[in-house]
Amino acid sequence: MAELATIARPYANAVFELAKRNRALDVWSRQLAVAAAVAADPSINEIIESPATTSLQKANTLARVCGDDLNSEGKQLLHVLARYKRLHLLTEIGAQYEALRAQEEASLEVEVVSAYPLSDAEQKRLSEALAKRFEKEILLTSRVDESLLGGAIIRAGDTVIDGSVRGKLDKLAETIRRT
């Protein structure tokens, strides 16, 4: 079992990095789960284990059965695994991927754009407040944008908190235009 985990690790890490870069963690979770479930089916497993079937045939059969549940990158993964006779690792790759995802989702990358540099104490207080709000470890980065006039903009995942003076002035202008 430890040998399977060791062999599967580079594939799981590569898929995780690709998913993270493309912001597709959910997509890859579903793709790996579907591919592993299909590969575990006895009739499909028989094809995968057959020495008479070529690597290309194995990957194409698995991709065809998965159908629209796999995107082009998911199908490409199947071809790579088939080429190196690693299709039997799909379940282990999926399990390691999910462990990496759980670890990643326990933290949140936050960017703070402020009109003036934040002191260490301000960064610490902001990190603590955001950790409380999002219930995650906060990885804070900050940069200065003097065009903001004052305040800050906080980007935490899909959430944007615009507390900048420029943002408030823009909202006020929009309100006045609507009335």
Secondary structure, DSSP 8 states (H G I E B T S, - for coil): -HHHHHHHHHHHHHHHHHHHHTT-HHHHHHHHHHHHHHHHSHHHHHHHH-TTS-HHHHHHHHHHHHGGGS-HHHHHHHHHHHHTT-GGGHHHHHHHHHHHHHHHHTEEEEEEEESS---HHHHHHHHHHHHHHHTSEEEEEEEE-GGG-SSEEEEETTEEEE--HHHHHHHHHHHHHH-
